[in-house]
């Protein structure tokens, strides 16, 4: 009986260690979004804005972007940040 109780304690301790390890490697939703890039066309559709408005946001520095081979990409987290900064309650 004593051995069974000790075994259960060891298992519990091991599980707690595993849970702590998983918590360290699990990313939050925001952290995952920071890794995502969207093409300009997708951002235009999602925000329902014109290409000119998109270019204005980029040129004013309100929406950071990256250009590769003529294609424009924006981090999803930057779009969310822009929306949150201009949110009116």
Steps between C-alpha positions, in 0.01 A plus 500: 500500500783737591670430166180581312468835678863584420451401136194728477700789646777446244250488215336820625838671521592385148169626362548838664843523337354414162226761540758768585707404196196514272404842635844631401479377142134579436461829317217741564269603219678834464840335484375271224356793308834680511642222288232530232540716190219598266520625144384852422196371310383304805537804726303713251212250509502453877513872582277590203733778390630616164859453382548876535391493865733207561790690344416808709504294821838355404656831394388669824663219697172383650528158340847344472555281196755295313550479126642195326516467121231765454261337749403687816457312828370616837518328837158405627598631844572844349152512345349407836714763674383768253137408562544501878674839496211655309224327696229736628287377785 
